[in-house]
């Protein structure tokens, strides 16, 4: 029984070493999804959304037209 456990432990360690050696040494570069856009907060409900999707009234931003009309 002891020999079987020792054999299983050796195989497990060998497998861990094999997997660690197969990994690339340099991490993959981050995915280039697009330009980073600033986020703004709705003055009515507080939800954060991209600035391009926000409704603007003066210097205040809103998440929907109904919030901007309030």
PyMOL CGO cylinders between C-alpha atoms (Angstrom):
from pymol import cmd
from pymol.cgo import CYLINDER

trace = [
    CYLINDER, 0.00, 0.00, 0.00, 2.86, 2.38, 0.86, 0.3, 1, 1, 1, 1, 1, 1,
    CYLINDER, 2.86, 2.38, 0.86, 4.61, 1.70, -2.44, 0.3, 1, 1, 1, 1, 1, 1,
    CYLINDER, 4.61, 1.70, -2.44, 1.43, 2.44, -4.36, 0.3, 1, 1, 1, 1, 1, 1,
    CYLINDER, 1.43, 2.44, -4.36, 1.03, 5.80, -2.61, 0.3, 1, 1, 1, 1, 1, 1,
    CYLINDER, 1.03, 5.80, -2.61, 4.68, 6.61, -3.30, 0.3, 1, 1, 1, 1, 1, 1,
    CYLINDER, 4.68, 6.61, -3.30, 4.24, 5.73, -6.98, 0.3, 1, 1, 1, 1, 1, 1,
    CYLINDER, 4.24, 5.73, -6.98, 1.10, 7.89, -7.23, 0.3, 1, 1, 1, 1, 1, 1,
    CYLINDER, 1.10, 7.89, -7.23, 2.93, 10.80, -5.57, 0.3, 1, 1, 1, 1, 1, 1,
    CYLINDER, 2.93, 10.80, -5.57, 5.89, 10.48, -7.97, 0.3, 1, 1, 1, 1, 1, 1,
    CYLINDER, 5.89, 10.48, -7.97, 3.60, 10.38, -11.01, 0.3, 1, 1, 1, 1, 1, 1,
    CYLINDER, 3.60, 10.38, -11.01, 1.66, 13.39, -9.71, 0.3, 1, 1, 1, 1, 1, 1,
    CYLINDER, 1.66, 13.39, -9.71, 4.86, 15.43, -9.16, 0.3, 1, 1, 1, 1, 1, 1,
    CYLINDER, 4.86, 15.43, -9.16, 6.18, 14.44, -12.59, 0.3, 1, 1, 1, 1, 1, 1,
    CYLINDER, 6.18, 14.44, -12.59, 2.91, 15.55, -14.17, 0.3, 1, 1, 1, 1, 1, 1,
    CYLINDER, 2.91, 15.55, -14.17, 3.09, 18.92, -12.39, 0.3, 1, 1, 1, 1, 1, 1,
    CYLINDER, 3.09, 18.92, -12.39, 6.67, 19.44, -13.56, 0.3, 1, 1, 1, 1, 1, 1,
    CYLINDER, 6.67, 19.44, -13.56, 5.76, 18.48, -17.12, 0.3, 1, 1, 1, 1, 1, 1,
    CYLINDER, 5.76, 18.48, -17.12, 2.85, 20.94, -17.18, 0.3, 1, 1, 1, 1, 1, 1,
    CYLINDER, 2.85, 20.94, -17.18, 4.95, 23.77, -15.75, 0.3, 1, 1, 1, 1, 1, 1,
    CYLINDER, 4.95, 23.77, -15.75, 7.65, 23.22, -18.39, 0.3, 1, 1, 1, 1, 1, 1,
    CYLINDER, 7.65, 23.22, -18.39, 5.09, 23.26, -21.22, 0.3, 1, 1, 1, 1, 1, 1,
    CYLINDER, 5.09, 23.26, -21.22, 3.75, 26.70, -20.26, 0.3, 1, 1, 1, 1, 1, 1,
    CYLINDER, 3.75, 26.70, -20.26, 5.16, 29.61, -22.23, 0.3, 1, 1, 1, 1, 1, 1,
    CYLINDER, 5.16, 29.61, -22.23, 7.76, 31.60, -20.31, 0.3, 1, 1, 1, 1, 1, 1,
    CYLINDER, 7.76, 31.60, -20.31, 6.34, 34.94, -21.46, 0.3, 1, 1, 1, 1, 1, 1,
    CYLINDER, 6.34, 34.94, -21.46, 2.72, 35.67, -20.63, 0.3, 1, 1, 1, 1, 1, 1,
    CYLINDER, 2.72, 35.67, -20.63, 0.47, 36.31, -23.60, 0.3, 1, 1, 1, 1, 1, 1,
    CYLINDER, 0.47, 36.31, -23.60, -0.04, 40.00, -24.37, 0.3, 1, 1, 1, 1, 1, 1,
    CYLINDER, -0.04, 40.00, -24.37, -3.31, 41.55, -23.28, 0.3, 1, 1, 1, 1, 1, 1,
    CYLINDER, -3.31, 41.55, -23.28, -6.05, 41.47, -25.86, 0.3, 1, 1, 1, 1, 1, 1,
    CYLINDER, -6.05, 41.47, -25.86, -6.37, 44.75, -27.71, 0.3, 1, 1, 1, 1, 1, 1,
    CYLINDER, -6.37, 44.75, -27.71, -10.11, 45.30, -27.62, 0.3, 1, 1, 1, 1, 1, 1,
    CYLINDER, -10.11, 45.30, -27.62, -10.30, 48.96, -28.51, 0.3, 1, 1, 1, 1, 1, 1,
    CYLINDER, -10.30, 48.96, -28.51, -9.87, 52.44, -27.20, 0.3, 1, 1, 1, 1, 1, 1,
    CYLINDER, -9.87, 52.44, -27.20, -10.44, 53.11, -23.53, 0.3, 1, 1, 1, 1, 1, 1,
    CYLINDER, -10.44, 53.11, -23.53, -13.40, 55.38, -22.90, 0.3, 1, 1, 1, 1, 1, 1,
    CYLINDER, -13.40, 55.38, -22.90, -14.10, 57.48, -19.83, 0.3, 1, 1, 1, 1, 1, 1,
    CYLINDER, -14.10, 57.48, -19.83, -17.08, 56.61, -17.67, 0.3, 1, 1, 1, 1, 1, 1,
    CYLINDER, -17.08, 56.61, -17.67, -19.58, 59.10, -16.27, 0.3, 1, 1, 1, 1, 1, 1,
    CYLINDER, -19.58, 59.10, -16.27, -22.20, 58.82, -13.55, 0.3, 1, 1, 1, 1, 1, 1,
    CYLINDER, -22.20, 58.82, -13.55, -25.90, 59.52, -14.01, 0.3, 1, 1, 1, 1, 1, 1,
    CYLINDER, -25.90, 59.52, -14.01, -26.89, 62.55, -11.90, 0.3, 1, 1, 1, 1, 1, 1,
    CYLINDER, -26.89, 62.55, -11.90, -30.28, 60.96, -11.12, 0.3, 1, 1, 1, 1, 1, 1,
    CYLINDER, -30.28, 60.96, -11.12, -29.71, 57.29, -10.32, 0.3, 1, 1, 1, 1, 1, 1,
    CYLINDER, -29.71, 57.29, -10.32, -25.91, 57.07, -10.02, 0.3, 1, 1, 1, 1, 1, 1,
    CYLINDER, -25.91, 57.07, -10.02, -25.33, 54.34, -12.62, 0.3, 1, 1, 1, 1, 1, 1,
    CYLINDER, -25.33, 54.34, -12.62, -21.98, 54.49, -14.45, 0.3, 1, 1, 1, 1, 1, 1,
    CYLINDER, -21.98, 54.49, -14.45, -21.97, 54.40, -18.26, 0.3, 1, 1, 1, 1, 1, 1,
    CYLINDER, -21.97, 54.40, -18.26, -19.61, 55.27, -21.13, 0.3, 1, 1, 1, 1, 1, 1,
    CYLINDER, -19.61, 55.27, -21.13, -19.49, 58.98, -21.87, 0.3, 1, 1, 1, 1, 1, 1,
    CYLINDER, -19.49, 58.98, -21.87, -20.48, 58.38, -25.51, 0.3, 1, 1, 1, 1, 1, 1,
    CYLINDER, -20.48, 58.38, -25.51, -23.78, 56.76, -24.41, 0.3, 1, 1, 1, 1, 1, 1,
    CYLINDER, -23.78, 56.76, -24.41, -24.70, 59.42, -21.84, 0.3, 1, 1, 1, 1, 1, 1,
    CYLINDER, -24.70, 59.42, -21.84, -27.26, 62.19, -22.30, 0.3, 1, 1, 1, 1, 1, 1,
    CYLINDER, -27.26, 62.19, -22.30, -25.77, 65.57, -21.42, 0.3, 1, 1, 1, 1, 1, 1,
    CYLINDER, -25.77, 65.57, -21.42, -27.55, 68.60, -20.00, 0.3, 1, 1, 1, 1, 1, 1,
    CYLINDER, -27.55, 68.60, -20.00, -25.12, 71.38, -19.20, 0.3, 1, 1, 1, 1, 1, 1,
    CYLINDER, -25.12, 71.38, -19.20, -22.32, 69.77, -17.20, 0.3, 1, 1, 1, 1, 1, 1,
    CYLINDER, -22.32, 69.77, -17.20, -24.47, 66.89, -15.90, 0.3, 1, 1, 1, 1, 1, 1,
    CYLINDER, -24.47, 66.89, -15.90, -24.70, 63.40, -17.40, 0.3, 1, 1, 1, 1, 1, 1,
    CYLINDER, -24.70, 63.40, -17.40, -27.72, 61.09, -17.45, 0.3, 1, 1, 1, 1, 1, 1,
    CYLINDER, -27.72, 61.09, -17.45, -28.24, 57.43, -18.38, 0.3, 1, 1, 1, 1, 1, 1,
    CYLINDER, -28.24, 57.43, -18.38, -31.56, 57.99, -20.19, 0.3, 1, 1, 1, 1, 1, 1,
    CYLINDER, -31.56, 57.99, -20.19, -33.62, 60.72, -21.75, 0.3, 1, 1, 1, 1, 1, 1,
    CYLINDER, -33.62, 60.72, -21.75, -36.26, 60.43, -19.00, 0.3, 1, 1, 1, 1, 1, 1,
    CYLINDER, -36.26, 60.43, -19.00, -33.62, 61.07, -16.33, 0.3, 1, 1, 1, 1, 1, 1,
    CYLINDER, -33.62, 61.07, -16.33, -32.34, 64.10, -18.26, 0.3, 1, 1, 1, 1, 1, 1,
    CYLINDER, -32.34, 64.10, -18.26, -35.87, 65.57, -18.46, 0.3, 1, 1, 1, 1, 1, 1,
    CYLINDER, -35.87, 65.57, -18.46, -36.46, 65.39, -14.70, 0.3, 1, 1, 1, 1, 1, 1,
]
cmd.load_cgo(trace, "trace")
